[in-house]
Amino acid sequence: MARVLGIGIATLDIINTVDGYPAEDAEVRALNQQLRRGGNCANTLVVLQQLGHHCAWGGVLAAEADARPVRQDLERHCIDLGATRIIDHGKIPTSYITLNRRNGSRTIVHYRDLPEFGYADFARIDLRGYDWLHFEGRNVAETRRMLGLAEETVPGTPRSVEIEKPRPDIERLFPLAHILLFSRHFALAHGYEEPRRFLEAVAAETPAVPRFLAWGEAGAYGLDHDGRLCHSPAYPPPQMVDTIGAGDVFNAGIIDALLRGVAPQKALHQACRLAGGKCGREGLGGIAPLTRELP
C-alpha cells in the first residue's frame, strides 16, 4: 500500500463521560474517565495505518511525562516518528473533553504550550519516499512554505489539506493543495448554511481541485475535478457512543479511497460509512474490520 506523511499535531485527550451535558456552574460526577492520544493529523494517520498504509508523522513532542503515552500509542500503531522533533521544554497539547453519553456529542477545552512543526523541520524530510502528503491547515505561514517546497521537490505527489477551523489567511493554502477537506464548522463560520453554495464559492478560487465537506447528520458533499456535485448520506450507528475523531476518520476514508483510485462519489460513501461506524464505538480501534462491511 501507499506511504503517507502527515504534518500536524498529536495531543493528550482527557475524556470525561457524563450522563447529559452539565449546566454552567453545575457539579456533576463523571461516569468514567479515559486518557487517549488525540490530534487530527495523528488520528487520521492511525486510521490509514489500520487501512493498510505505511504512515509517518511530522510533529513536535515535549520531553515530559504526559507526552510519553502519546508517543507510545503512535509507536503501538506503527507510525514512523523519524520526522518528529522532541524539545526539552513545553507541555504536550492537551484536550479536556466532556463526552455526553446521551447523544455522543463532545465539548473540548484545549491547552497548548508547544511550538508548531515548522518549515525548517519539514525541509529535513526526504519527500521522495512518500506517495501522499497530508497537512493540517494550521500554522498557516509555515504550512504554506511547506506546501511550496513539496510543489518544488515532488510536484506529482498528491497533497491534501484539512481545513477545520477559521484561521487568518488560511485561504492562502487552497491553491497549493491537490485535495481540500473542509469541516462544517469552517463553512458555517463563513456564513454558508448550504453545502453546495460553499463548495461552489471555494471552486471559484481553486478550479479543478477536488473539495470535500463533511456535514454531520446530513452526510458529506464534494465537488470533483469537473465541478460535479457529489453527496453521500450519513450512516449513523444504531447508538451514538463516541463522536471524538469522527472527522479525522472521514478524512482518512477519503485519502484511502483516492489512493486506491476510487471515484469521488464512492470515496464519499466510504468515508461516511467509516465515520458512522466509528461513532458507534469508543476510540479509533477496529477501523479495519469496518472496511469489510463497505459495499
Salt bridges, closest charged atoms under 4 A:
ASP19 OD1 - ARG101 NH2 3.87
ASP19 OD1 - ARG102 NE 3.21
GLU64 OE1 - LYS91 NZ 3.44
ASP66 OD2 - LYS91 NZ 2.30
ASP73 OD2 - ARG37 NE 2.95
ASP73 OD1 - ARG76 NH2 2.76
ASP73 OD2 - HIS77 ND1 3.50
GLU75 OE2 - ARG71 NE 3.13
GLU116 OE2 - ARG138 NH2 2.96
ASP121 OD1 - ARG85 NE 2.89
ASP121 OD1 - ARG124 NH2 2.76
ASP126 OD1 - ARG128 NE 2.89
GLU136 OE1 - ARG138 NH1 3.50
GLU142 OE2 - ARG145 NH1 3.66
GLU151 OE1 - ARG159 NH2 2.77
GLU164 OE1 - LYS165 NZ 2.79
GLU171 OE2 - HIS190 NE2 3.36
GLU200 OE2 - ARG196 NE 2.76
GLU217 OE2 - ARG184 NH1 3.37
ASP224 OD2 - ARG228 NE 2.90
ASP226 OD2 - ARG228 NH2 3.23
ASP242 OD2 - ARG36 NH1 2.86
ASP242 OD2 - LYS278 NZ 3.54
ASP256 OD1 - HIS53 NE2 2.67
ASP256 OD2 - ARG260 NH2 3.09
